């Protein structure tokens, strides 16, 4: 166990509560990070804290969530802060990460799909992250890519997986011959149809956005299936093949894994002995048919894969290895000296600005006192992009009319939009009407 304190920036699925799904604000994550990460972290560190930033933003808005993260760090001074960079949805801001480092916390950022997202996301976070834990390196060279921009990176595949959730279930009947649980992106449904055309019948049981399957149900399916199918082609553009978490989830659950091959799989499991692979739809169908006829061989492979996964790939094992490596690096080289922030509107900040502005608009439509948060969030938009026209327009309205806006003026604005639409009056006539109402109120 590592004698240190850690703060996990985690999230739980907010479903359709509060802001989730409104104004394109995604607070309904595909996985429940808290269930899968927190328990293993508690077994690795002497003191573990957590903050659910999805829930915090849902309750108090994005700026309030960032203030709460800083307050926790100032109160408890954790040595490490685990930041799931990809999952944060830009809720955790650059300014917050910089403030946490100033307090003295070491920021450990988990990144995903670096094969396709390094240039558009990860590299721009380098001024705020002490150690990147990258799970995407199918083509090699990701550590060198981080080092070229002055950042430190550790390969972190697989993600922390809680073996008390993903485990063998007792007295479970095998209900399915072959199943697939996962999103329907890229070519997956077409691939399943092609496998079926060669005589390999695979039952698709949902997953991904809109068809989310809870952990407990996923584990049950893994245990009820004689063969668990997995695809490796990612959904991001350009699509590349990855070693995905399902490889380790199935084997930890004691299931037989038949996975599409991708480079590097042999570094984690012995193919043909602990897991089985395919490269074409025809090969997948043939192996499904073969293993269904040879159940003893199937069960032996599943058991060996399960033993390997429990030994090497539980969340506790992986986290302990990663943070021991970080502790050793800190002892040898000291804390990283990060590159300076890039003062330009890069690809990542363009995404951030869109998200922050959606928050500002959503908060303006909320009830007090939550509605008061819109002003600070609008300022966040302008800090990220000082030339943001819509945010500047909102600010001018607040300065001109005060905040909150008088109800009569708000009604006048709405009526004005209707007049413009129905009566086709000009914008100058609408502005004159607005000034008249404002002067009458004064």
C-alpha positions in Angstrom: 0.0 0.0 0.0 1.2 3.5 -0.9 1.5 5.8 2.1 -0.1 8.9 0.4 -3.5 10.6 0.0 -5.3 10.8 -3.3 -8.3 12.6 -4.6 -10.2 10.9 -7.4 -12.2 13.1 -9.7 -14.9 10.7 -10.5 -18.5 10.6 -11.8 -21.7 8.7 -11.5 -24.4 8.5 -14.1 -26.8 11.5 -13.7 -29.3 9.8 -16.1 -31.9 12.5 -17.0 -31.6 14.4 -13.8 -31.0 18.2 -13.7 -28.9 19.4 -16.7 -28.1 15.9 -18.0 -29.0 15.7 -21.7 -30.2 19.3 -21.8 -28.5 21.9 -24.1 -26.2 19.0 -25.2 -24.7 18.8 -21.7 -23.5 15.2 -21.3 -23.7 14.1 -17.7 -24.8 10.5 -18.4 -21.5 8.7 -18.9 -21.3 5.4 -20.7 -19.7 3.8 -17.6 -20.0 4.5 -13.9 -16.4 5.5 -13.1 -17.0 5.6 -9.4 -18.1 2.0 -9.0 -15.1 0.7 -11.1 -12.3 2.9 -9.8 -12.9 4.0 -6.2 -12.7 0.6 -4.4 -9.4 -0.4 -6.0 -7.9 3.0 -5.2 -8.9 2.6 -1.5 -6.8 -0.7 -1.5 -3.7 1.1 -3.0 -3.6 4.3 -0.9 -3.7 4.9 2.8 -6.2 7.8 2.3 -8.6 8.1 -0.6 -11.0 11.0 -1.3 -13.4 11.4 -4.2 -15.4 14.2 -5.8 -18.2 13.5 -8.3 -17.8 16.3 -10.8 -20.8 15.3 -12.9 -23.0 15.5 -9.8 -21.4 18.7 -8.6 -22.0 20.4 -12.0 -25.6 19.1 -12.1 -26.3 20.6 -8.6 -24.4 23.8 -8.7 -23.2 24.5 -12.2 -19.8 24.1 -13.8 -18.0 27.0 -12.0 -19.3 25.8 -8.6 -18.0 22.3 -9.3 -14.5 23.7 -10.0 -14.6 25.8 -6.9 -15.5 22.7 -4.8 -12.6 20.7 -6.3 -10.2 23.5 -5.3 -11.7 23.8 -1.8 -11.2 20.0 -1.2 -7.6 20.3 -2.3 -7.0 23.3 -0.1 -8.6 21.5 2.9 -7.0 18.0 2.6 -3.9 18.6 0.5 -3.9 15.3 -1.3 -0.6 14.3 -2.8 -2.2 13.0 -6.0 -5.3 14.0 -8.0 -6.5 11.4 -10.5 -8.1 13.3 -13.4 -10.0 11.3 -16.1 -9.2 13.7 -18.9 -11.4 12.2 -21.5 -14.4 11.7 -19.3 -14.4 15.1 -17.8 -16.2 16.7 -20.7 -14.1 19.8 -20.1 -15.9 20.4 -16.8 -12.6 20.5 -14.9 -11.0 23.6 -16.4 -7.4 24.5 -17.2 -7.5 27.2 -14.5 -8.6 24.6 -11.9 -5.8 22.2 -12.9 -3.3 25.0 -12.6 -4.6 26.0 -9.2 -4.4 22.4 -8.0 -0.8 22.2 -9.0 -0.1 25.5 -7.2 -1.5 24.0 -4.0 1.1 21.2 -4.4 -1.0 18.4 -5.8 0.5 16.1 -8.5 -2.0 15.7 -11.3 -2.3 12.3 -12.8 -4.4 12.4 -16.0 -5.9 9.3 -17.6 -6.2 9.7 -21.4 -7.8 7.4 -24.0 -7.5 6.9 -27.7 -4.2 8.7 -27.9 -3.6 7.1 -31.3 -6.2 9.5 -32.7 -6.6 12.2 -30.0 -3.0 13.1 -29.1 -2.8 16.1 -31.4 -6.4 17.3 -30.8 -6.6 16.9 -27.0 -3.8 15.4 -25.0 -0.9 17.6 -26.2 -2.8 20.8 -25.2 -3.2 19.4 -21.6 0.5 19.1 -21.2 0.9 22.4 -19.2 -1.5 21.1 -16.5 -0.8 17.4 -16.1 2.2 16.0 -14.2 1.8 12.4 -15.4 -0.2 11.1 -18.3 -1.5 7.6 -18.1 -2.2 6.6 -21.7 -4.3 3.6 -22.7 -3.9 4.1 -26.5 -0.6 3.0 -28.1 -1.5 0.4 -30.8 1.0 1.9 -33.2 3.8 2.6 -30.7 5.6 5.8 -30.0 3.1 7.5 -27.7 5.7 7.8 -24.8 8.1 9.5 -27.2 5.3 11.8 -28.4 4.7 13.0 -24.9 8.4 13.4 -24.2 8.7 15.5 -27.3 6.4 18.2 -25.7 8.1 18.0 -22.3 5.5 15.7 -20.7 5.8 12.4 -18.8 3.7 9.4 -19.8 3.1 5.9 -18.5 1.3 3.2 -20.4 -1.8 2.4 -18.4 -3.7 -0.4 -20.2 -5.9 -1.8 -18.9 -8.0 0.8 -17.1 -8.7 0.1 -13.4 -11.3 -2.7 -13.2 -13.0 -3.6 -10.0 -12.8 -7.4 -9.6 -15.6 -7.5 -7.0 -17.9 -6.3 -9.9 -16.4 -8.1 -12.8 -16.2 -11.6 -11.4 -17.4 -15.2 -11.8 -21.0 -15.6 -10.7 -22.1 -18.7 -8.9 -24.9 -21.0 -10.3 -25.4 -19.1 -13.5 -26.9 -21.0 -16.4 -25.4 -20.6 -19.9 -28.3 -19.0 -21.8 -26.5 -17.8 -24.9 -24.1 -19.4 -27.4 -22.4 -16.2 -28.5 -23.1 -12.6 -27.5 -21.8 -9.1 -28.1 -22.4 -6.2 -25.7 -21.2 -2.7 -26.8 -21.9 0.3 -28.9 -23.2 0.1 -32.5 -20.6 2.5 -33.9 -18.3 2.0 -36.9 -18.9 -1.3 -38.7 -20.1 -3.4 -35.8 -23.6 -4.3 -36.8 -22.4 -4.9 -40.4 -19.7 -7.2 -39.0 -22.2 -9.1 -36.9 -24.3 -9.6 -40.0 -21.3 -10.8 -42.0 -20.5 -13.3 -39.2 -24.1 -14.5 -39.3 -23.9 -15.0 -43.1 -21.1 -17.5 -42.5 -23.1 -19.4 -39.9 -21.9 -17.7 -36.8 -25.0 -16.6 -34.9 -24.2 -13.8 -32.4 -26.9 -12.3 -30.2 -26.5 -8.5 -29.9 -27.6 -7.3 -26.4 -27.1 -3.5 -26.7 -24.8 -1.1 -25.1 -23.4 2.4 -25.7 -25.3 5.7 -25.7 -29.1 5.3 -25.7 -28.9 1.6 -25.0 -26.7 1.6 -21.9 -26.4 -1.7 -20.1 -25.5 -1.5 -16.4 -22.4 -3.1 -15.0 -24.4 -5.8 -13.1 -26.2 -6.8 -16.3 -23.0 -6.8 -18.4 -21.3 -9.2 -15.9 -24.4 -11.4 -15.9 -24.3 -11.6 -19.7 -20.6 -12.4 -19.7 -21.3 -15.3 -17.3 -24.4 -16.5 -19.2 -22.6 -16.6 -22.6 -20.5 -19.5 -23.8 -18.7 -17.1 -26.2 -18.2 -13.4 -25.6 -17.4 -11.5 -28.8 -15.3 -8.3 -28.9 -14.4 -5.8 -31.6 -11.4 -3.5 -31.5 -12.1 -0.8 -34.1 -12.6 2.5 -32.3 -15.4 5.0 -33.0 -13.3 8.1 -33.3 -12.2 9.4 -36.7 -9.9 8.2 -38.2 -10.9 4.9 -36.7 -8.1 2.7 -35.5 -8.0 -0.6 -33.6 -7.5 -0.6 -29.9 -7.2 -3.0 -27.0 -10.4 -2.1 -25.2 -11.5 -2.7 -21.6 -13.9 -5.4 -22.6 -11.0 -7.8 -23.1 -10.2 -7.6 -19.4 -13.8 -7.4 -18.2 -14.7 -10.6 -19.9 -11.7 -12.6 -18.7 -12.1 -11.2 -15.1 -15.7 -12.4 -15.2 -14.5 -15.9 -16.2 -16.0 -15.7 -19.7 -14.5 -17.1 -22.9 -13.3 -14.2 -25.1 -13.3 -14.3 -28.9 -11.8 -10.9 -29.9 -11.0 -9.2 -33.1 -7.2 -9.1 -33.3 -5.2 -5.9 -32.8 -1.5 -5.3 -32.4 -0.2 -5.9 -28.8 -2.9 -8.3 -27.6 -0.2 -11.0 -27.3 1.5 -8.9 -24.7 -1.4 -9.3 -22.4 -2.8 -12.8 -23.1 -1.5 -15.9 -24.8 -3.7 -16.2 -27.9 -5.1 -19.7 -28.4 -4.5 -20.6 -24.8 -6.0 -17.8 -22.6 -8.1 -16.0 -25.2 -9.0 -16.6 -28.9 -8.8 -14.1 -31.8 -10.2 -13.6 -35.3 -9.3 -11.2 -38.2 -12.3 -11.7 -40.6 -16.0 -12.4 -40.3 -15.5 -15.8 -41.8 -12.8 -16.7 -39.2 -15.0 -15.5 -36.4 -17.9 -17.7 -37.6 -15.7 -20.7 -38.0 -14.3 -20.3 -34.5 -17.7 -19.9 -33.0 -18.8 -23.1 -34.6 -15.6 -24.9 -33.5 -15.7 -23.9 -29.8 -19.4 -24.6 -29.4 -18.7 -28.1 -30.5 -15.5 -28.4 -28.3 -16.9 -27.1 -25.0 -14.1 -28.7 -22.9 -11.4 -26.8 -24.8 -13.5 -23.6 -24.6 -13.8 -23.9 -20.8 -10.1 -24.6 -20.4 -9.2 -21.4 -22.3 -11.7 -19.4 -20.3 -10.3 -20.7 -17.0 -6.7 -19.9 -18.0 -7.7 -16.4 -19.2 -9.5 -15.8 -15.9 -6.5 -16.9 -13.8 -4.2 -14.5 -15.9 -6.6 -11.6 -15.5 -7.0 -12.0 -11.8 -3.3 -12.2 -11.4 -2.2 -9.3 -13.6 -5.1 -7.0 -14.5 -7.3 -6.1 -11.6 -7.7 -2.4 -10.7 -5.6 -2.8 -7.6 -2.7 -4.5 -9.4 -2.6 -2.0 -12.2 -3.0 1.1 -10.0 -0.3 -0.1 -7.6 2.1 -0.7 -10.5 1.4 2.7 -12.1 1.8 4.7 -8.9 4.8 2.8 -7.7 6.4 3.8 -11.1 5.3 7.4 -10.5 6.8 7.3 -6.9 10.0 5.9 -8.2 10.2 8.6 -11.0 9.5 11.4 -8.5 12.3 10.1 -6.3 14.8 9.9 -9.2 13.9 13.0 -11.3 11.7 15.1 -9.0 8.4 16.8 -9.9 8.0 17.5 -13.7 8.7 21.0 -15.0 5.7 21.4 -17.3 5.8 23.4 -20.6 4.2 26.9 -20.4 0.5 27.2 -21.3 -0.3 27.9 -24.9 -2.1 31.2 -25.2 -4.0 30.5 -28.4 -7.4 29.1 -29.4 -6.4 25.5 -30.1 -8.6 22.6 -31.0 -9.2 21.6 -27.4 -10.2 25.1 -26.4 -12.6 25.4 -29.3 -14.4 22.4 -27.9 -14.3 23.9 -24.3 -15.8 27.1 -25.5 -18.8 25.4 -27.1 -19.4 23.4 -23.9 -19.0 26.4 -21.5 -21.4 28.5 -23.6 -24.0 25.8 -23.4 -23.6 25.8 -19.7 -24.1 29.6 -19.5 -27.2 29.3 -21.6 -28.6 26.4 -19.5 -27.9 28.3 -16.2 -29.6 31.4 -17.5 -32.8 29.4 -17.9 -32.6 27.9 -14.4 -34.2 29.1 -11.2 -32.4 31.2 -8.6 -30.0 30.8 -6.8 -28.6 28.4 -9.4 -29.4 31.0 -12.2 -26.8 33.4 -10.7 -24.1 31.0 -11.8 -24.6 31.9 -15.5 -22.6 35.1 -15.2 -19.4 33.4 -13.9 -19.8 30.7 -16.6 -20.2 33.3 -19.3 -17.0 34.9 -18.0 -15.3 31.5 -18.4 -16.3 31.5 -22.1 -14.7 34.9 -22.6 -11.6 33.9 -20.7 -11.2 31.0 -23.1 -12.2 32.9 -26.2 -12.2 36.8 -25.7 -13.8 37.2 -29.2 -16.8 34.9 -28.6 -19.7 37.0 -30.1 -22.6 35.3 -28.3 -21.0 35.5 -24.9 -20.1 39.2 -25.4 -23.7 39.9 -26.4 -25.0 38.2 -23.2 -22.6 40.3 -21.2 -23.7 43.6 -22.9 -27.3 42.8 -22.1 -26.4 42.1 -18.4 -24.6 45.5 -18.2 -27.3 47.4 -20.0 -30.3 46.0 -18.2 -28.8 44.8 -15.0 -29.0 41.3 -13.6 -31.3 39.6 -13.3 -33.1 41.2 -16.2 -36.4 42.8 -15.4 -39.2 40.4 -16.3 -41.0 43.1 -18.4 -37.8 43.6 -20.5 -37.5 39.8 -20.9 -41.1 39.6 -22.1 -40.5 42.5 -24.4 -37.5 40.7 -26.0 -39.6 37.6 -26.5 -42.4 39.7 -27.9 -40.0 41.5 -30.2 -38.8 38.3 -31.7 -42.4 37.4 -32.4 -43.0 40.8 -34.0 -39.9 40.4 -36.1 -41.1 37.0 -37.3 -44.8 37.8 -37.8 -44.9 41.5 -38.7 -41.5 41.6 -40.3 -40.4 44.8 -38.5 -36.8 45.8 -38.9 -34.2 45.2 -36.2 -33.8 49.0 -35.8 -37.5 49.3 -35.1 -37.2 46.5 -32.6 -34.2 48.2 -30.9 -36.2 51.5 -30.6 -39.1 49.6 -29.0 -36.7 48.0 -26.5 -35.2 51.4 -25.6 -38.6 52.9 -25.1 -39.7 50.1 -22.7 -36.4 50.4 -20.8 -36.8 54.2 -20.3 -40.4 53.7 -19.2 -39.3 51.2 -16.5 -36.7 53.7 -15.3 
